[in-house]
Amino acid sequence: MNAGKSKRIQRILRDDGKTVIVPMDHGVTNGPVAGLTDMEDILRKVILGGADAAVIHKGIAKRFDTGKIGLIIHLTGSTSMSRDPNWKVQVCSVEEALRLGADGVSVQANVGSAREHLMLKEMGKIAEDCERLGIPLLAMMYPRGKDVKDEHAAELVAHAARLGAEIGADIIKTNYTGSPETFRDVVRGCPVPVIIAGGPKAKTVEDILQMAYDSAQCGGAGVSIGRNVFQHKDPTAMVKALSAIVHENASVKDCLKVLGEKT
């Protein structure tokens, strides 16, 4: 890893090698969803909670400050209205992200989708640019396509995670497989840090905290959780709870008490 990339990745991963990222790139896919209508307000709350980094698109990065937390600019996108919403195309260059002050960039590849080959080709070029320019690459690698029956299946998640690392990503974001035993195999099979996605809004806060705790116990490098943070009644407290689990090995029970949730 070159010196520039090494310095920038330290703004995303703490000294313990772990991170709490809040992705807020949903406006491209779904528009101004609940929790993201006022980007200045939610960014302030996430920063106050002590997130390590945020993922946003370039247009938001031009207009709002992410303060002292890491800025990851998402380079790919598609909308839910598209005939092929799984096809993520490049909408920002690595150079433009750097001009906007990015500490890292991210891409999404849906493994198993009809246009997987195009996303992987694009990701390979982006990885080359990241290496040349010294900026970390976060790859969001999801098993997703018409023939994918279970996006959380351990063997599919392990393959997707390894694929991202093989193509050149520095951090992998992927689905949690549902148990520490199976997710441990995902982590073991991936030579770069693996963090988990939050997915759709969870039924309970305890569910999302337990998932974060379990993944951390089996070698996961943290979380990248969006809706379950910015749609929580108190996003600042939710970020603090996730940070306590990821960085301090706090218990789910203690974090629920801090959040004022019933156990």
C-alpha positions as CSV (number, residue, x, y, z in Angstrom):
1,M,0.0,0.0,0.0
2,N,1.5,3.4,-1.0
3,A,1.9,6.2,1.5
4,G,-1.1,8.2,0.4
5,K,-3.5,5.3,0.5
6,S,-2.1,4.3,3.9
7,K,-2.7,7.7,5.4
8,R,-6.2,8.0,3.9
9,I,-7.3,4.6,5.1
10,Q,-6.4,5.6,8.7
11,R,-9.2,8.2,8.4
12,I,-11.6,5.4,7.8
13,L,-10.3,2.5,9.9
14,R,-9.3,3.3,13.5
15,D,-6.1,1.9,15.1
16,D,-8.0,-1.2,16.0
17,G,-8.5,-1.9,12.3
18,K,-12.3,-1.5,12.7
19,T,-14.8,1.1,11.5
20,V,-18.4,2.4,11.8
21,I,-19.5,3.8,8.5
22,V,-22.9,5.4,7.8
23,P,-23.8,5.1,4.1
24,M,-26.2,7.9,3.0
25,D,-26.0,7.4,-0.8
26,H,-29.6,6.2,-1.0
27,G,-30.9,9.4,-2.7
28,V,-29.7,8.2,-6.0
29,T,-31.5,4.9,-5.8
30,N,-34.7,5.9,-4.0
31,G,-34.8,9.7,-3.8
32,P,-35.2,11.7,-0.6
33,V,-36.1,8.7,1.7
34,A,-37.1,9.2,5.3
35,G,-34.1,10.3,7.3
36,L,-32.3,11.8,4.4
37,T,-34.5,14.7,3.4
38,D,-32.3,17.1,5.3
39,M,-28.7,16.1,4.6
40,E,-27.1,18.8,6.6
41,D,-29.1,17.8,9.7
42,I,-28.4,14.0,9.4
43,L,-24.7,14.6,8.7
44,R,-24.5,16.7,11.8
45,K,-26.1,14.0,13.9
46,V,-23.9,11.2,12.5
47,I,-20.8,13.3,13.1
48,L,-21.9,14.0,16.7
49,G,-22.4,10.3,17.2
50,G,-18.8,9.6,16.4
51,A,-19.1,7.7,13.1
52,D,-15.7,6.9,11.5
53,A,-16.9,7.7,8.0
54,A,-19.9,8.5,5.8
55,V,-20.6,7.4,2.2
56,I,-22.3,10.0,0.1
57,H,-22.5,10.9,-3.6
58,K,-20.4,13.8,-5.2
59,G,-23.3,16.2,-5.3
60,I,-23.9,16.0,-1.6
61,A,-20.1,16.2,-1.0
62,K,-20.0,19.5,-2.9
63,R,-22.6,21.1,-0.7
64,F,-22.1,19.7,2.8
65,D,-19.2,19.2,5.1
66,T,-18.5,15.9,6.7
67,G,-16.3,17.5,9.4
68,K,-13.5,15.4,10.9
69,I,-15.0,12.0,10.0
70,G,-13.8,10.2,6.9
71,L,-15.4,11.1,3.6
72,I,-16.1,8.2,1.2
73,I,-17.6,9.3,-2.2
74,H,-19.7,6.6,-3.9
75,L,-18.7,6.3,-7.6
76,T,-21.5,4.1,-8.9
77,G,-25.3,4.3,-9.0
78,S,-28.6,3.3,-10.5
79,T,-32.3,4.1,-9.7
80,S,-35.1,1.9,-8.5
81,M,-37.0,3.1,-11.6
82,S,-34.5,1.5,-14.0
83,R,-35.3,-1.5,-16.1
84,D,-32.2,-3.0,-14.6
85,P,-31.7,-1.5,-11.1
86,N,-29.0,-4.0,-10.3
87,W,-26.7,-2.5,-13.0
88,K,-24.6,0.1,-11.3
89,V,-22.8,2.5,-13.6
90,Q,-20.0,4.9,-12.9
91,V,-21.2,8.4,-12.1
92,C,-18.0,9.9,-10.6
93,S,-14.3,9.5,-11.3
94,V,-11.6,8.9,-8.7
95,E,-10.0,12.1,-9.7
96,E,-13.2,14.1,-9.1
97,A,-13.6,12.4,-5.7
98,L,-10.1,13.5,-4.7
99,R,-10.8,17.1,-5.8
100,L,-13.8,17.0,-3.5
101,G,-11.6,16.0,-0.5
102,A,-12.5,12.3,-0.4
103,D,-10.6,10.0,2.0
104,G,-11.9,7.0,0.1
105,V,-14.2,6.0,-2.7
106,S,-16.7,3.2,-3.0
107,V,-18.3,1.1,-5.8
108,Q,-21.1,-1.5,-5.8
109,A,-21.0,-4.7,-7.8
110,N,-24.0,-7.1,-7.8
111,V,-22.6,-10.5,-8.3
112,G,-24.8,-12.8,-10.3
113,S,-26.7,-10.0,-12.0
114,A,-27.1,-9.9,-15.8
115,R,-24.5,-7.2,-16.2
116,E,-22.1,-8.4,-13.6
117,H,-19.3,-8.5,-16.2
118,L,-19.6,-4.8,-16.9
119,M,-19.5,-3.8,-13.3
120,L,-16.5,-6.0,-12.6
121,K,-14.7,-4.5,-15.6
122,E,-15.5,-1.0,-14.4
123,M,-14.4,-1.9,-10.8
124,G,-11.1,-3.2,-12.1
125,K,-10.3,0.1,-13.8
126,I,-11.4,2.1,-10.7
127,A,-9.1,-0.1,-8.5
128,E,-6.2,0.7,-10.9
129,D,-7.0,4.4,-10.6
130,C,-7.2,4.1,-6.8
131,E,-3.8,2.5,-6.6
132,R,-2.2,5.1,-8.9
133,L,-3.7,8.0,-7.0
134,G,-3.3,6.6,-3.5
135,I,-7.0,6.4,-2.4
136,P,-8.7,3.5,-0.6
137,L,-11.4,1.5,-2.4
138,L,-14.5,0.2,-0.5
139,A,-16.3,-2.4,-2.6
140,M,-19.9,-3.2,-1.8
141,M,-20.2,-6.8,-3.0
142,Y,-23.6,-8.4,-2.9
143,P,-24.9,-11.7,-4.4
144,R,-27.8,-10.3,-6.3
145,G,-29.6,-11.4,-9.5
146,K,-32.5,-13.4,-10.8
147,D,-30.8,-16.7,-10.1
148,V,-29.7,-15.8,-6.6
149,K,-32.1,-17.4,-4.2
150,D,-30.6,-16.2,-1.0
151,E,-28.4,-13.1,-0.8
152,H,-27.2,-14.1,2.6
153,A,-26.1,-17.6,1.7
154,A,-22.6,-18.1,3.2
155,E,-21.0,-19.6,0.1
156,L,-22.3,-16.8,-2.1
157,V,-21.3,-14.0,0.3
158,A,-17.8,-15.6,0.7
159,H,-17.4,-15.7,-3.1
160,A,-18.6,-12.1,-3.5
161,A,-16.3,-10.8,-0.7
162,R,-13.2,-12.7,-2.1
163,L,-14.1,-11.4,-5.6
164,G,-13.9,-7.8,-4.5
165,A,-10.5,-8.4,-2.8
166,E,-9.2,-10.2,-5.9
167,I,-10.1,-7.2,-8.1
168,G,-8.3,-4.8,-5.8
169,A,-10.6,-3.4,-3.1
170,D,-9.1,-2.4,0.3
171,I,-12.3,-2.9,2.3
172,I,-15.2,-5.2,1.5
173,K,-18.8,-4.4,2.5
174,T,-21.2,-7.4,2.2
175,N,-24.2,-9.1,3.7
176,Y,-24.1,-10.8,7.1
177,T,-24.7,-14.5,6.7
178,G,-26.9,-15.0,9.7
179,S,-24.5,-16.7,12.1
180,P,-21.0,-16.1,13.6
181,E,-19.9,-19.6,12.4
182,T,-20.7,-18.9,8.7
183,F,-19.6,-15.3,8.7
184,R,-16.2,-16.4,10.2
185,D,-15.7,-18.4,7.0
186,V,-16.4,-15.3,4.9
187,V,-13.8,-13.3,6.9
188,R,-11.2,-16.1,6.7
189,G,-11.6,-16.3,3.0
190,C,-11.1,-12.6,2.4
191,P,-7.6,-11.0,2.6
192,V,-8.9,-7.5,3.3
193,P,-11.1,-6.2,6.1
194,V,-14.8,-7.2,5.8
195,I,-17.6,-5.0,7.2
196,I,-21.3,-5.8,7.2
197,A,-24.2,-4.0,5.5
198,G,-27.3,-3.1,7.6
199,G,-29.8,-4.0,4.9
200,P,-33.5,-3.0,5.1
201,K,-34.9,-1.4,8.2
202,A,-34.7,-4.0,11.0
203,K,-37.7,-5.1,12.9
204,T,-36.0,-4.2,16.2
205,V,-33.0,-2.2,17.3
206,E,-31.8,-5.3,19.2
207,D,-31.7,-7.2,15.9
208,I,-29.3,-4.8,14.3
209,L,-27.1,-4.4,17.4
210,Q,-26.9,-8.2,17.8
211,M,-25.8,-8.5,14.2
212,A,-23.1,-5.9,14.7
213,Y,-21.9,-7.7,17.8
214,D,-21.9,-11.2,16.3
215,S,-20.0,-10.1,13.2
216,A,-17.4,-8.3,15.4
217,Q,-16.9,-11.4,17.5
218,C,-15.9,-13.5,14.5
219,G,-13.4,-11.2,12.9
220,G,-15.6,-8.6,11.1
221,A,-14.0,-5.2,10.8
222,G,-17.1,-3.2,11.6
223,V,-20.3,-2.0,10.0
224,S,-21.7,0.1,7.2
225,I,-25.3,0.7,8.3
226,G,-27.6,3.3,6.8
227,R,-31.3,3.0,7.3
228,N,-31.0,1.5,10.7
229,V,-29.1,4.7,11.7
230,F,-30.6,7.6,9.8
231,Q,-34.2,6.3,10.2
232,H,-33.7,5.7,14.0
233,K,-35.5,8.1,16.3
234,D,-32.1,9.2,17.6
235,P,-29.4,8.7,14.9
236,T,-26.6,10.1,17.2
237,A,-27.3,7.6,19.9
238,M,-27.5,4.8,17.4
239,V,-24.1,5.6,16.0
240,K,-22.7,5.8,19.6
241,A,-24.2,2.3,20.3
242,L,-22.7,0.8,17.2
243,S,-19.3,2.4,17.9
244,A,-19.4,1.0,21.5
245,I,-20.0,-2.5,20.1
246,V,-17.4,-2.3,17.3
247,H,-14.6,-0.5,19.1
248,E,-15.2,-1.2,22.8
249,N,-16.7,-4.7,22.7
250,A,-19.8,-3.4,24.5
251,S,-22.7,-5.8,25.1
252,V,-25.9,-5.5,23.2
253,K,-27.8,-5.3,26.5
254,D,-25.8,-2.3,27.7
255,C,-26.2,-0.5,24.4
256,L,-30.0,-1.1,24.5
257,K,-30.1,0.5,27.9
258,V,-28.2,3.6,26.7
259,L,-30.7,3.8,23.8
260,G,-33.6,3.5,26.1
261,E,-34.8,0.4,24.4
262,K,-36.4,-2.6,26.1
263,T,-34.4,-5.8,26.3
